[in-house]
Structures are given as C-alpha cells and as structure tokens.
C-alpha cells in the first residue's frame, strides 16, 4: 500500500484517477442492480419527501411508576470544579430521581392539662377531655397507632406474639409485654363490634348471599372460617364447628333471601337455595356420562347449560347485551305461552 503521507504528486494523481474510475463502475453497477430488482436508484429515492411521523397513540393506562409529591427535596450541587478547583455558583436542575423511605421512629406524646381560674364564677376550670382526643383507647399507655400495628401484625400477617413484640422493639424501640399485646387486641375487637354488627345487619338484609367455608387452624386447633358475601360486603366468622347451626346463627332463622352455596348439607336449613353453578354443571355432566344410553338425560343437561348461559347474559357488563338477552328471554316466553 502506498504511503500517502510521503507520496509524490504524480503518485497521488494516479491514485485519484483510479478511484474515480472505480466510483463510476460502482455507480453503474448499483443502477443496474436496482433496475433489475425493481428498486429505485438512490439519487431518486433521496429526492422524495420524508414521511410524516404519526403521533403516538395514547394508551388507556400507563404502566410506568407514577411520580409522587415529595415530602422532602434534597438538592445536590458541586462546590468546585473537579479540574481547575474553581468555586462554582448558580446553576440549574439537570435531572431528578425519587426514592421512598420509611421513617421508623417512636414518638412519646405528653398531654398536659392546665387548670385555670375563672374570676367571675370564682372556681377552677379544667378542660373536658375524652379518651379519643388523646388518640388512645381507655386509660392505656399505648396509642391507637401502636394498637393498629399490633392488630395488623397479629391478624392480617398472622405473626405470633413474640414476633410482634420483637418487631416493635427493633423497628420502633417500643418495649411491650405479652399482656399488653392481648389487651390491645381485645380493645381493637371492642372498638369494631359496632361496625361489625352493622355489617351483619346489612348481610342479613341482602336479598342474596353467597356462603362458603374452609378449614382454618387457630392456636393449634382445627376449625372453620365461614364466609358470607354480597356484591358489596364480605363477612367472616370463625367457629370450631362445621355444623348447619353456624349459617343459621349468622343469617338468622328469619332470613328470607336466596343463599348461593355448594351441595354441602349444612346449608339445607336456610330455606331457598341456589346451588353453585360450577358444582351444579359439573355434577350434571357426570350424570349425563353415567346415563349415556338415556337421551332424555343429555337433553336435560343441555337445557340446564343453556339456562346458565341466559342467566350470564342478563349480567353482561354492556347494557346493549343485557337488553338483547332480556328481549330474547321474553320472546321465548311469549312463544311458549302461545304454544
């Protein structure tokens, strides 16, 4: 290869002429290949107007982490130039990032009640305070915030008492005894009795309730968690028994609504029942398989399945689909009446 830095004028001219000939050959070959393949020469293609970029379609829901309103803003600036050491001033924000922190801190609040003298009535006056104004239940030393943490760790997280005590001590510096943990839980239960009674009254007054039960181990002993559900409420009770007296106890003997349940016999004392469609259709399909030689059984199962589909159409989220299902149901009813 020729050293271009030390080449003579004649050698450089010869190299340039050779390259020009090579460029002309490549251009002719490029044009020939594009014409043979139905393409467009680069010169023509470059002369076209660029396509307008369409605006990006907005999504119905974004999946990026939303920025929150900061509780504290910390500014980070360079005091001097790292190269020359000159002191820096002014500037502008370049970028920012958010971090989420949890402040674990115990706060001791001392409430001081002042006694004042009334010069007119000639008597001493103390402010009338209730326990709720101290944010505490009764005469307990631990406030409602501690009570809420204890109840959440014990009930929602199902942590044992010693672990609750340890977490309070290590995270918040709160030293609490086992007896106080029990007292706080009892207090939380008492505070929620009125709201729980109101929820039970709403469940009993609902026209339709779904009931179910599952095994639940509590304090090393087997029991059952019973659940009774409406479109807006979830009501749970724990009992050691799985007997039929539990749903009667919860819903009451005067319950006049419809109870949706499986085929467990414990619900049979409640009156009007709607068996769970999943269990019902599953058992109906098994019945059809066992009676494959009886076409009337298969026809009954098919009509039961069609009835389930019609019922689902009535609860379709779109109003138009619900109206269409209702009209179809009424049309079939009129046709049956005329027959």
N, C-alpha and C positions, 0 to 999 in steps of 0.2 A: 504494500500500500504506500502511495506517495505521501511524503511528509509535506502537508500543505503549508506549514509554518516556514519551511526553508525552500519551497519550490520556486522555480524561476517563472517569469511572466509567460513564456511560451508554454510551459507545462500546465499552468493554471488555465490558459485559454483552451488548451486541448481538452482538459477535464470538463470545462464548462460546455463545450460543444458536444462532447459525448453525452453529458447529462441531458442536454436539450433534446438530442435525438431520442434518447430513452424515454423522456417525458411524452414526446409526440407519439411514440409507439404505444405507450400505455394508455393514452387518451383514446387512440383509435381502437384499441382492444376493449377498453371499457365501454365505448359507444356500441361496438359490435355485439358484445355480450348482452347489453341491456335491450337492444333492439331484437335480438334473437329470443330473449326471455320475456318479452312484452313489458319490460320495465321502462322507466323514464330516465333519460340522461340526468346526471347530477346537476348540470347547469340549468336545465328546465325545471327540475324539482326544487332547486333552491329559490327559483323566482316566484314560487307560489306563496300566497299569503298564509301566514301561520294560522292554525285553527284556534278559534276562541275557546278558552278554558272555561268549562261549565262550573257553576258554583256547586260546592259540595252539599249534598243533600243532608239536611239536619236529621239527626236521629231522635226518636221519640224519648229515649232515655240514654243519658251518658253514663259511662262506666268508669270514668276517671275519678280519683279521690277528690271530693269537694274541699276547697279551702274553707277554713273556719275563721270566725272572728277571733283574733288573738287576744288573750288576756294580758300578755306582756310582749313588748317588742324590744329586742336587743340589737343594737347597731354595732357592726364590726368594721373598723377602719384601720388603715395602715398609718402608723405615726410618722414614718420617714421612708424615703426611697431606699430600696434594698441595694441599689447600685452605687449611688453617689452619697447617700446618707442625708439628703436634704429633707428638712421638716416639711410635711405635707399639711394642707388645709383645704377646706371646702370639699367639693366632690359631689357625686350624685349616686343614687341607688343603681346597682348593676344587676343583681338578682336577689331572690329571697327564697327561703325554704321554711317549712313549718315542721316542728316536732311537737309531739304530745307527751306531756309529763303528768305523773300522778303525785300529788303532794300528800305524803303520809305524815300527819302531824297531830299530836294530841293538843287539845285546847281546853284549859281549865277556866271556866267562867264563874266568877264570884258575884252573886247578886246581893247587893247591899240595900236594905230597906231603910229609908230615912223617916225619922219621927219628927213631925213639925208641930208648932204651937199655933193655935187659932186664937187671935186676940179678941175676936167677937164672942165666940162660943166658950172661950176660956177652957179649952181642952186640947189634949194632944191627939194628932191625927197620923195614922199610918196608911199607906196605900193598900187598897184591897187587891190582892194578887191571887190568881188561880194557878194550879199546877201547870196548865198548858202554857201560861205566859213564861214560865221558867224552862219550857221545852223539855219537860220531864214528866214521867208518869208517877203520880202519887208523891211519896216522900223519898223516892230513890235518889241515889247519888249520881247514877249514870243517866245521861240524857237520852232523848229519843233517837239521836243519830247512832249511839252505841247500841241501843236496842234494835234498831233496824239492821245494823251489820250482823249482830248475833243471830237474829231471826233468819236473815238471808243465808248465812253460812250454815246454819243448822238445818233449815227446812229446804231451801232451794238447792244448796250444794251438798246437803246430807253429810256434813262433816261431824265427826264425833266431838264430844265436849272438850276433851283435852286438846284437840287440834284447834278448836275455836279459841281457847284460852291462849294457845301458843301464837296464833296469828295476830291476835290483838296485842300481845306483848311485843312481838318482833316488829310488826308493821307500825303500830301506833304508840307503843310504850304504855299501854293500858294493862294494868295488873288486875285481874278479876278472878273471883273464886267460882267454884263449880256451883255453889248455892245461888250466887248472883246470876249466873247464866240461866239457871232454871227459873228464877224469879222474873227475869226479863222475858223469857219465852212465855211464861204464864201471863205476864202483863200484855204481851202482844196478842195473845189469844183473847183476853178480856176486851181489849180495845177493838177487836174485829168482830165481836159477837153481834153487835147491832147490824153492821153491814152484811154479815153472813146470814142473819135472819131475813134481811130484806131480799137478798139473792134467792134464798129458799122460797120465799113467798112468790117471787116472780117465776121461778121454775114451776111451782105448783099451779100457778095461774096460766101457764102457757097451754095453748091448745094441742101442742105436740111436743113430746120429749123423747129423746133417744137415750137409752140406758145400756150400760155395759159394765163389766167388772173384770179385774185382772188380779193375779196373785201379787201380794205385797208383803215383804218381810220387814217387820218393825221390832227393834230391840231383840233380835234373835228369834222371834216367834213369827210363825206364818199367819198371814191374814189376807184380806182382800181390800183393794181400793175400788170403790164403786163410783162411777161417773154418770151424771145425768146432764144432758146437753140440749140446748135450744139454739136457734140461729145466732143468738147474741150472748148466751151465758154458758159457763162451764162450772158445774157444781160437783165437788168431790167429797166423799166421806170414807173414813177407814173403819172397817169392822173386822173382827176376828172371824165372823161367820159369813158363809155364802148362802144362807137360807133366804127363803122368799119373804121373810119378815122385814128385811132391810129395804127393798124398794118400796114396800108399803109404809115403812117408817118415814122414808124421805118424802115420797109424793103424797102420802096421806090416803086414808081409806076413801075419802070423798073425791079423789082425783077423777075428773070427767074427760080428760083429753085422751089422745092416742099415744101409745108408747111404742116406739120402734125398738126392736130388740132381736136377738138371735133366738134359737129354739130352746134355750135353757129354761127349764121348768120353773125356776124361781120367779119369773115374771108373770106366770099364768094367773096370779091372784089380782092383777091390776085391772082387769076388765078388757077394754078394747085394745087389741094389739095389732101392730103392723110388723110382720116379720121382716128381718133384714133381707133386702133383695138379693144380695150376694149369696147368702146362705140358702135362700129360697130357690133361686135359679140353679144353684149347684146341686141341691137335692133333687130338683125336678129333672135335671139332665141325667142324674144317676137313675132316677125312676124310669125314664124313657129307655135307658140302656138295658135295665133289668127286664123291661117289658117290650123288647124289640119286636115280638111277634104280635103285639096288640096295637094296631094303628090308631085307635082312639086315644091311647095314652100319649103317643107322639103328637097328635093334633092338639091335645090339651096343653102340653108343654109349649108348643109353638104359639098358641093363643096367649099363654101366660107371658112369654117373652115379648110378644107384640104389645101387650098391655103395659109392660115395663118401659118399652120404648116410647109409647104415647105419653106415659107419665113424665118421662125425662124431657120430652118436647115441651110440656107445659112449663117447665122450669128453665127453659133456654134463656141465656143472658140477653139475647136480642129480642126486642118487643115484636118485631115482624114475625119471627119464627114462632113465638108463643101464640100470636093471633092466628097464624095459619094452622097450628096444631089444634087450637080451640075450635076453629071452623070445621076442620076435618072431623073432630070428635062429634060435634053437633050434627054434621051431615050424616054420619054413620048412625047416630041415634035416631034421627028422623027416618032414615031408610029402614031401620029395624022396627020402628013403631008402625010404619005403613005396612010392612010385611005381616 
